[in-house]
Amino acid sequence: MPSTIRNFFQALALLLALLSPAVAPAAETAAGDVRQITWDDLLPEGWIPPSVSVDHFFDAAPPQATAMAEAPVVNELNGQRVKLPGYLVPINLEGDKLKDFLMVPYFGACIHVPPPPPNQVVFVSLPEPVAVEDPYGPHWVTGVISTSASSTELAEAAYTLAGERVEVFDWDAMFPDQADSD
């Protein structure tokens, strides 16, 4: 299968895994100190993100982003040590190393307009800059999350994460039945 098609299906599979609590439920790890969460866990129960029309691509003015006040957060997450999968959008680089970034649920978010709702954007700050092996691929990020809002030129984030670790998302480990020998 060509790599472009495989990448598309991998991204689609990741998106489904991230948004489906049945596939990737929030849970404590064996160590008991890091809670693996999905993007659904950042949404208050019953809150539905506003729909976005693709009609704006033909208009002169793109649609407005969802306002921070219209994107409620889950206050119970404050202070929890979590591990969240997603895509990185660099904000602050030190040389070729990543220091601060937005984390989003799907590839291309924040580059295209409008950005995801603020409760689907996490501002991550690392204590020390890190080299990222594959900046365009999905990653796991571990750290302590809070509902402190942050605003950047690209998007507003309803959550902030004091990052501790950034690691490449392992497709083969997440979806072992779909691994092939490229």
N, C-alpha and C positions, 0 to 999 in steps of 0.2 A: 504494500500500500504506500503511495507517495507520502513523504513526510508532512506535506501541507495538509493533506486530508487526515492523516493520523493526528496531527496537532489539533485540528479542528475538533475531531471526535474526543480527544483527550480533554480539551477545554470544555466541551459540552458535558462530558462525564464529570469533570470537576465541579462545574456549575451545579449540576444535578445533585452531586454529593454534598456540596456546601449548603444548598437550599433545602435539602430533605432531611429533617430530623430522624426519619426512619432509617436512613442510610448511615448517617453520622450523628448519632444522638449526643447531646451534651453529657459528659460523664467524667468522673474522677479517674485519674490514672492509677496504676498499681501503687505508685509512690504516694498517692493521695494528696499531693500538694498542687498539681496543675490540672485545671479543668479544661478539657478539650471542648471547644464550642464551635458552633456554626454561625453563619450570618443570620439565620432565623433567631438565634438566641439574643441577638442585639435588638430585636423588634419586640415591643410590648405585645402581649397577647391580644389578638383581635385587630391590631393596626395593619392596615393595608396600604402599601406605598401607592402614591398617585401614578396613574398610567401616563405614559409618554407616547405621544403621537409621532410617527415618522413623517408626517406631512410637513414638519418644519424644515426638512432638508431642502425644500423647494421655495421656502419663504426667505425674505431678506433678514428677518429677525428670528433667531432660535428661541425656543421656549425657555422660560425662567426656571432656574433650579428650585427645588423644594426649599422653603425657608426653614431655618433652624427651629422656629417655634412650631412648625407643622410636622416635625419629625421627633416624636417622643423617644426617650431612652428607657432602659431597664435599670433602675437605680440599684437593684439587688446585686448587680455585677461590680459595683464600686469596691475596689480594694482586692478583688479576686485575682489570683494568678491563673492566667488562661493561655491556651494554645489555639491559635486561629489560622486557618488556611486562607490564602488569597493572593492577590497580585500587588506588587510594589510600584508606587509612583514617586520617584525621587523628588525631594524638596530641597535638601541640603546635602551637598557632596563635599568631602574634604579630599581633594585630589581625585582619585578614582574610587574612593571608599564612601559608602553610604552612612550618613549620620542621622538624618531625619527623613521620613517619608510618609506618604499616605498609603494605607492598605485598603484595598477595594475588593469586592467579591468577584469581579470578572475583568478579563483583559480589555484594555482600552478605556476603562472608566476614567473619568476626569480629563481625558484627552479629547473625547468627543463631548458634545453638549446635548442635553444638560448632564451634569455629574449625577451620581446616585444621590438619594436622599441623605442628609447628614448622619442619620442613624445607621447608614450602611457604609460609612467612611470612618476609618480609625487613623488618627495622627499618631505615629510611632516615633519616639525619640530614643536613640541608643546612647549608652554612656560613653562608648568609644566607637569610632567609625569602623565599619566592617567591609571587606571586599565581598561582593556578591557574585557568585559563579555564573548564574544565568539570570540577569536582571529582568528579562521578559517572561520568564516562566513563573509558575506558581510556587509559593513558599509557605512554610509554617513560621509563624512568629509567636514567641513566648514572652510573656511579661505580665505586669500588673496593670489592669485596666481600670479606668475611671470615667465618669460621665462629664469630665471637664471638656468643654467645647474648645475648638480651635478653628481658626480661619486662615486659609492660604489663598493665593491667587487662583489656584485651580478648583478648590472646593472647600466647603465647610465640613468639619468633622465633629460629630456629637460625642465621640469617644476619644480618649487619649490613652496610649499604652506606653508605659515605661518599659521599653524593650530590653530583654535579656539575651535573647537568642533568635537568630534568623537561620533557617535551614531550607534547602531545596525540598519541595514537595516530591515525594517518591511515588510516581505513578504506579510502578510495578508492585510496590508494597500495598498501595491502596486498592488496586484493581489487578490482583495476580492472575485472574482468568483471562485478562485481555492482553497480557504481555506477549510480545512476539519477538522474534529474533531479527531485528533490523540490521 
